[in-house]
Amino acid sequence: MILDGKVVASARKEELKKVLQEFPKQLHLAVILVGNHPASRSYVASKERACHEVGIDSQVIRLDEGITTGELKEVIISLNRDERVDGILVQTPLPDHINEQEILETIDPSKDVDCFHPYNVGRLFLGQPIVQPCTPKGVMEILRYYGIEVSGKKAAVIGRSNIVGKPMAALLLQANATVTICHSRTQNLAEEVKQADIVVAAVGKPRMITQEMIKPGAIVIDVGINRVDDPTTDKGYRLVGDVDFEGVKEVASAITPVPGGVGLMTVAELLWNTYTLARCRS
Ligand SMILES: NC(=O)c1ccc[n+]([C@@H]2O[C@H](COP(=O)([O-])OP(=O)(O)OC[C@H]3O[C@@H](n4cnc5c(N)ncnc54)[C@H](OP(=O)(O)O)[C@@H]3O)[C@@H](O)[C@H]2O)c1
């Protein structure tokens, strides 16, 4: 079975549209984009489009590449104070000279739509989240939509980043999976992954998860988004996941494609987080 992120994301957005019709406040999301990173520009554009689709006001604040950490913090502080603003998102990666952690910690936790502030991360790991990070939440929503049972299953998360791997493991644990977290120092990765009923790949290495590593019948979720050269396309590249889709789909019972999988969910859950924070503050 193909787990279609387009179908689930569209259902999530429709559901939110209905909820927003009953909500007394016009929601407002502020997105900060520093510099001209092409992938970041395209992510921000897709977030703007999605806001428009469900009726959330979005404001993109474009800042010069040369901005200092202090100046960027000032912009965030003024958004923290602005009553109209329900959610603040700083598009990463930031230029190297900016202290990213300091920036993320400047966002008021009650407007932290990405769930990157240590306060929200702490709540997540205590099992008391207000919001959940968008990509791992998107994965859980795909599993929920397709009725895939998580409780009691063995799950392997490959990758331990703060934005995907660690929170993904926390959400699976909260859903009562028995979770193994793999990373670049894991010995016998293939052996670890082969034990799992649910595999979530978040590594950033094209097609590194192959058919032989997957237990027959496992559920495979591919978070990876990697550009590989392809001179036959207009752009000269195409996107592939961390999973070798063609090989793995032959043994998995269900799999997400790239593109058309988790990526679309990330944006849908960002919209939901904007609503959740607004509701909590109202
Ligand atoms: N679909 C979406 O919306 C979405 C959102 C965010 C990210 N992504 C994509 O997801 C992927 C991961 O993103 P990220 O931000 O989590 O990346 P990241 O910060 O670079 O983390 C990669 C993780 O993979 C681990 N790793 C690297 N090589 C490995 C190997 N050979 N075996 C096992 N583990 C290995 C690293 O281990 P160490 O910790 O030991 O270095 C690290 O924990 C990227 O392709 C990214 O584009 C997609």
The ligand as a Tripos MOL2 file, in Angstrom:
@<TRIPOS>MOLECULE
LIG
   48    52     1     0     0
SMALL
NO_CHARGES

@<TRIPOS>ATOM
      1 N1          9.6960   15.6650    4.9050 N.am      1 LIG1
      2 C1          9.9480   16.7770    5.5770 C.2       1 LIG1
      3 O1          9.1140   17.6430    5.7380 O.2       1 LIG1
      4 C2         11.3190   16.9520    6.1550 C.ar      1 LIG1
      5 C3         11.5270   17.7930    7.2470 C.ar      1 LIG1
      6 C4         12.8080   17.8590    7.7990 C.ar      1 LIG1
      7 C5         13.8250   17.1230    7.2250 C.ar      1 LIG1
      8 N2         13.5880   16.3610    6.1320 N.ar      1 LIG1
      9 C6         14.6240   15.5440    5.5030 C.3       1 LIG1
     10 O2         14.9140   14.4670    6.3910 O.3       1 LIG1
     11 C7         16.2830   14.1220    6.2930 C.3       1 LIG1
     12 C8         16.9170   14.2230    7.6730 C.3       1 LIG1
     13 O3         16.8390   15.5570    8.1040 O.3       1 LIG1
     14 P1         17.5100   16.0400    9.4790 P.3       1 LIG1
     15 O4         17.3100   17.4930    9.5510 O.co2     1 LIG1
     16 O5         17.0110   15.1720   10.5650 O.co2     1 LIG1
     17 O6         19.0470   15.6980    9.1430 O.3       1 LIG1
     18 P2         20.3570   15.8290   10.0530 P.3       1 LIG1
     19 O7         20.1820   16.8710   11.0850 O.co2     1 LIG1
     20 O8         21.4750   15.9060    9.0910 O.co2     1 LIG1
     21 O9         20.4140   14.4150   10.8010 O.3       1 LIG1
     22 C9         20.7080   13.2440   10.1040 C.3       1 LIG1
     23 C10        20.7510   12.0930   11.0650 C.3       1 LIG1
     24 O10        21.0830   10.9340   10.3200 O.3       1 LIG1
     25 C11        22.1160   10.2220   11.0030 C.3       1 LIG1
     26 N3         22.9680    9.5240   10.0410 N.ar      1 LIG1
     27 C12        23.8310   10.0320    9.1520 C.ar      1 LIG1
     28 N4         24.4470    9.0560    8.4680 N.ar      1 LIG1
     29 C13        23.9710    7.8960    8.9510 C.ar      1 LIG1
     30 C14        24.2200    6.5330    8.6570 C.ar      1 LIG1
     31 N5         25.0780    6.1660    7.7200 N.pl3     1 LIG1
     32 N6         23.5500    5.5950    9.3640 N.ar      1 LIG1
     33 C15        22.6510    5.9300   10.3160 C.ar      1 LIG1
     34 N7         22.3680    7.2170   10.6330 N.ar      1 LIG1
     35 C16        23.0160    8.1800    9.9600 C.ar      1 LIG1
     36 C17        22.9030   11.2720   11.7450 C.3       1 LIG1
     37 O11        23.5670   10.6400   12.8310 O.3       1 LIG1
     38 P3         24.5310   11.4370   13.8680 P.3       1 LIG1
     39 O12        23.5970   12.1390   14.7980 O.co2     1 LIG1
     40 O13        25.2960   10.3580   14.5250 O.co2     1 LIG1
     41 O14        25.3520   12.3670   13.0400 O.co2     1 LIG1
     42 C18        21.8020   12.2470   12.1610 C.3       1 LIG1
     43 O15        21.2650   11.9020   13.4080 O.3       1 LIG1
     44 C19        16.8710   15.0760    5.2460 C.3       1 LIG1
     45 O16        16.8240   14.4470    3.9820 O.3       1 LIG1
     46 C20        15.9300   16.2440    5.2660 C.3       1 LIG1
     47 O17        15.9000   16.9490    4.0310 O.3       1 LIG1
     48 C21        12.3490   16.2540    5.6000 C.ar      1 LIG1
@<TRIPOS>BOND
     1     1     2 1
     2     2     3 2
     3     2     4 1
     4     4     5 ar
     5     4    48 ar
     6     5     6 ar
     7     6     7 ar
     8     7     8 ar
     9     8     9 1
    10     8    48 ar
    11     9    10 1
    12     9    46 1
    13    10    11 1
    14    11    12 1
    15    11    44 1
    16    12    13 1
    17    13    14 1
    18    14    15 2
    19    14    16 1
    20    14    17 1
    21    17    18 1
    22    18    19 2
    23    18    20 1
    24    18    21 1
    25    21    22 1
    26    22    23 1
    27    23    24 1
    28    23    42 1
    29    24    25 1
    30    25    26 1
    31    25    36 1
    32    26    27 ar
    33    26    35 ar
    34    27    28 ar
    35    28    29 ar
    36    29    30 ar
    37    29    35 ar
    38    30    31 1
    39    30    32 ar
    40    32    33 ar
    41    33    34 ar
    42    34    35 ar
    43    36    37 1
    44    36    42 1
    45    37    38 1
    46    38    39 2
    47    38    40 1
    48    38    41 1
    49    42    43 1
    50    44    45 1
    51    44    46 1
    52    46    47 1
@<TRIPOS>SUBSTRUCTURE
     1 LIG1         1 GROUP 0 **** ****
